[in-house]
C-alpha cells in the first residue's frame, strides 16, 4: 500500500491582546480550542494542538489535505474570526488586527495570519520542533536556519553524519519583488549569505535535503506591513523543523537560540531587539512590549497524531541566553530613538513615522 503524505500546518494570528499586546485572554483560547475539537471530530483534521506566544493564537494541525488546502485555510480563518468576536466582546486590544480582509478568498496566505506548512511521508520516528515568535518579522528565522543547516560549528552532523554531508538546499524569497531563488549549500553559502543577511527583505522559506528533495523546514514569510501598505502590527512568524535521521538533531536545531540574535520588531515594530528563547510560562512580553521572544514546542508524530508538546526552552541550559538577551535589551534601550536601536529609515516606511514626516514636509526649505 502506498503511504499517503501527512501535512502539518501551523497558522498563527493576533486577533486581540490581553493586556495591550502582552497576552491572549483565556476566553479567546477556549474558543480556538472549541473550534479545533469540532474540526477533529468532523474528520477535517487528524489532530491538533492549540498554542500561543505573546498575544498570538497558534493553530497546529495535522491532516491529509496537502499544503495550501482551501478547506484548512478557511477553517483557520473562520476560527480567527470567531475568536475576534470574543475579543471585541471583551474589548481586547487590536481585536482582529491580523485579519486584513473582509472575508476568506481561497488561501489565507496574504490575508494577515502567518502560515507555515509542509507535507511529508511520516518516518518510523518523526520528531518535529515548532517555533512561535512574537514581536518580530519572518526574517528572524534566517540566522537560526543558516546555523541549523549550513554551519558545522553548530551542527556537527554536517561533519560526521554521512546522511547529511551532501548538505541542503535553501529556498529564499524576496518579499519586495515577490521572487524566489534556491541556493545549494555548502557550495553556495557565500551567495546565500549576501541575501539572508538582509532579513527585512530576503527570508528563508523552505529547506530541503539535496539527495532526495525531502522537506526539512518551512517558515511563514507573510509580512503584514507589505500586505497592508501600512503598519498594522508585527508579523509574529512561525517555523517548522523536522529532526534526526539525516536531518539536524533536536539539540542542533535548538542550539542557534543559545545566542539571542538581534531582530527587527519590538515596540511599534520600529526597534531592534534580541530574540529571547523562553518557556511557554514566560511567553508574555512586557518590557517595551518585549523583548521579542520565541517558544519551541516539540512533538513526536505517530500516525498523524501530535504526541506532545514538550516545552523545549523550559530548560536551565538557556538561562545564559535569556540573561544575555536582557543585557542586550538594556544596552539597546539606552539608545532611545537613535539608530541602531530604532530601525533605519527605509524600514520605518511602514510604521507611523510617515504621518509625522507628512505633517512636517512644508517646514523643510532648500539648504544654502
Residue pairs with C-beta under 8 A, 6 or more apart in sequence:
3 121
3 122
4 64
5 64
5 66
5 119
5 120
5 121
6 46
6 62
6 63
6 64
6 119
6 120
6 121
6 122
6 301
6 304
7 62
7 63
7 64
7 65
7 66
7 67
7 69
7 72
7 117
7 118
7 119
8 60
8 61
8 62
8 117
8 118
8 119
8 120
8 128
8 240
8 301
9 59
9 60
9 61
9 62
9 63
9 67
9 69
9 72
9 76
9 115
9 116
9 117
10 58
10 59
10 60
10 61
10 115
10 116
10 117
10 130
10 132
10 220
10 238
10 240
11 58
11 59
11 61
11 73
11 76
11 108
11 113
11 114
11 115
11 238
12 53
12 56
12 57
12 58
12 59
12 113
12 114
12 115
12 132
12 220
12 236
12 238
13 56
13 57
13 80
13 98
13 99
13 112
13 113
13 114
14 21
14 55
14 56
14 57
14 94
14 97
14 98
14 233
14 236
15 28
15 57
15 80
15 83
15 84
15 87
15 95
15 96
15 97
15 98
15 99
16 24
16 25
16 28
16 55
16 83
16 84
16 86
16 87
16 88
16 90
16 92
16 93
16 94
16 95
16 96
16 97
17 23
17 24
17 55
17 92
17 93
17 94
18 24
18 25
18 28
18 55
18 90
18 92
18 93
19 93
20 55
20 93
20 289
21 54
21 55
21 93
21 94
21 135
21 233
21 285
21 289
22 54
22 55
22 284
22 285
22 286
22 289
23 54
23 55
23 284
24 52
24 54
24 55
24 56
24 57
25 86
25 87
25 90
25 92
27 86
27 90
28 57
28 83
28 86
28 87
28 90
28 92
29 50
29 52
29 57
31 79
31 82
31 83
31 86
32 50
32 57
32 59
32 79
32 83
33 50
35 75
35 78
35 79
35 82
36 45
36 48
36 50
36 59
36 61
36 79
37 48
39 45
39 48
39 61
39 75
40 46
40 47
40 48
44 63
44 71
44 72
44 75
45 61
45 62
45 63
45 72
45 75
46 61
46 62
46 63
46 64
46 304
46 305
47 61
47 62
47 304
47 305
47 306
48 59
48 60
48 61
48 62
48 306
49 60
49 297
49 299
49 306
49 308
49 309
50 57
50 58
50 59
50 60
51 57
51 58
51 60
51 130
51 132
51 280
51 295
51 297
51 309
52 58
52 132
52 280
52 283
53 132
53 133
53 134
53 236
53 280
53 283
53 293
53 294
53 295
54 134
54 135
54 236
54 283
54 284
54 285
54 293
55 93
55 94
55 134
56 132
56 134
56 236
57 80
57 83
58 132
58 238
59 76
59 79
60 130
60 297
60 306
61 72
62 301
62 304
62 305
62 306
63 69
63 72
63 304
64 304
65 71
65 72
66 119
67 117
67 118
67 119
68 107
68 109
68 117
70 106
70 107
73 104
73 106
73 107
73 108
73 109
73 115
74 104
74 108
76 108
76 113
77 99
77 104
77 108
77 111
77 113
78 104
80 96
80 98
80 99
80 113
81 96
81 99
84 95
84 96
84 99
87 95
87 96
88 95
88 96
94 233
97 232
97 233
98 112
98 113
98 224
98 232
98 233
99 111
99 112
99 113
100 111
100 112
100 224
100 227
100 228
100 232
101 111
101 112
104 111
105 111
108 115
109 115
109 222
110 222
110 227
111 227
112 222
112 224
112 227
113 222
114 138
114 220
114 222
114 235
114 236
114 237
114 238
115 220
115 222
115 238
116 218
116 219
116 220
116 237
116 238
116 239
116 240
117 218
117 240
118 206
118 215
118 217
118 218
118 240
118 242
119 215
120 214
120 215
120 242
122 301
122 303
122 304
123 245
125 244
125 245
125 300
126 242
126 300
126 301
126 302
127 242
127 243
127 244
127 250
127 298
127 299
127 300
127 301
128 240
128 241
128 242
128 243
128 298
128 299
128 300
128 301
129 240
129 241
129 243
129 250
129 253
129 254
129 296
129 297
129 298
129 299
129 312
130 238
130 239
130 240
130 241
130 296
130 297
130 298
130 299
130 309
131 141
131 238
131 239
131 240
131 241
131 294
131 295
131 296
131 297
132 236
132 238
132 283
132 294
132 295
132 297
133 140
133 141
133 236
133 237
133 238
133 239
133 275
133 292
133 293
133 294
134 234
134 236
134 283
134 285
134 292
134 293
134 294
135 234
135 236
135 265
135 266
135 273
135 285
135 289
135 290
135 291
135 292
135 293
136 234
136 235
136 236
136 237
136 263
136 264
136 265
136 266
136 273
136 275
136 292
137 199
137 200
137 223
137 234
137 235
137 237
137 263
137 264
137 265
138 175
138 199
138 203
138 219
138 220
138 221
138 222
138 223
138 235
138 237
139 196
139 198
139 199
139 200
139 201
139 202
139 203
139 263
139 264
140 199
140 237
140 263
140 264
140 265
140 275
140 292
140 294
141 203
141 204
141 219
141 237
141 239
142 196
142 197
142 199
142 202
142 203
142 204
143 199
143 256
143 261
144 239
144 256
144 257
144 261
145 170
145 204
145 207
145 217
145 219
145 239
146 192
146 193
146 196
146 204
147 154
147 155
147 255
147 256
148 154
148 155
148 217
148 241
148 248
148 252
148 253
148 255
148 256
149 155
149 167
149 168
149 170
149 185
149 207
149 216
149 217
149 248
150 158
150 167
150 168
150 170
150 185
150 186
150 189
150 192
151 158
152 158
152 159
154 252
154 255
154 256
155 164
155 248
155 249
155 252
155 255
156 252
157 164
157 248
157 249
157 252
158 164
158 165
158 167
158 186
159 165
161 246
163 245
163 246
164 246
164 247
164 248
166 209
166 210
166 211
167 184
167 185
167 186
167 187
167 210
168 185
168 207
168 208
168 209
168 210
168 216
169 182
169 183
169 184
169 185
169 207
169 208
169 209
169 210
169 213
170 182
170 183
170 185
170 192
170 196
170 204
170 206
170 207
171 180
171 181
171 182
171 204
171 205
171 206
171 207
171 208
172 180
172 181
172 182
172 183
172 192
172 195
172 196
172 202
172 203
172 204
172 205
173 179
173 180
173 202
173 203
173 205
173 221
174 180
174 181
174 195
174 201
174 202
175 201
175 202
175 203
175 221
175 223
175 226
176 201
176 226
180 205
181 195
183 189
183 191
183 192
184 210
185 192
195 202
196 202
196 203
196 204
199 263
199 264
200 264
200 347
203 219
203 221
204 217
204 219
205 218
205 219
205 221
206 215
206 217
206 218
206 219
207 215
207 216
207 217
207 218
208 214
208 215
208 216
209 216
209 246
209 247
215 242
216 241
216 242
216 247
216 248
217 239
217 240
217 241
217 242
218 239
218 240
219 237
219 238
219 239
219 240
220 235
220 237
220 238
220 239
221 237
222 235
222 237
223 235
224 232
224 233
224 234
224 235
225 231
225 232
225 235
225 269
225 350
225 351
226 350
229 350
230 350
231 268
231 269
231 350
231 351
231 352
233 269
234 265
234 269
241 247
241 248
241 253
243 249
243 250
243 252
243 253
244 250
250 298
250 312
254 296
254 312
254 313
257 275
257 277
257 294
257 296
257 313
257 318
257 321
258 277
258 317
258 318
258 320
258 321
259 321
259 324
260 274
260 275
260 276
260 277
260 321
260 322
260 324
260 325
260 328
261 274
261 275
262 272
262 273
262 274
262 275
262 328
262 332
263 272
263 273
263 274
263 275
263 292
264 271
264 272
264 343
264 347
265 271
265 273
265 290
265 292
266 272
266 273
266 288
266 289
266 290
266 291
266 292
267 288
267 289
267 290
268 289
268 351
268 352
269 350
269 351
270 342
270 343
270 348
270 351
270 353
271 288
271 290
271 332
271 341
271 342
271 343
272 332
272 340
272 341
272 342
272 343
273 288
273 290
273 291
273 292
273 328
273 329
273 332
274 291
274 292
274 324
274 325
274 328
274 329
274 332
275 291
275 292
275 293
275 294
275 325
276 291
276 292
276 293
276 294
276 321
276 322
276 325
276 326
277 293
277 294
277 295
277 296
277 313
277 318
277 321
277 322
278 293
278 294
278 295
278 313
278 322
279 295
279 311
279 313
279 314
280 295
280 297
280 311
280 314
281 311
281 314
282 293
283 293
283 295
285 291
285 292
285 293
287 329
288 329
288 333
290 329
291 325
291 326
291 328
291 329
294 313
295 311
295 313
296 311
296 312
296 313
297 308
297 309
297 310
297 311
297 312
298 308
298 309
298 310
298 311
298 312
299 306
299 307
299 308
299 309
299 310
300 307
300 308
301 307
332 340
332 341
333 341
334 341
335 341
335 342
342 348
343 351
348 354
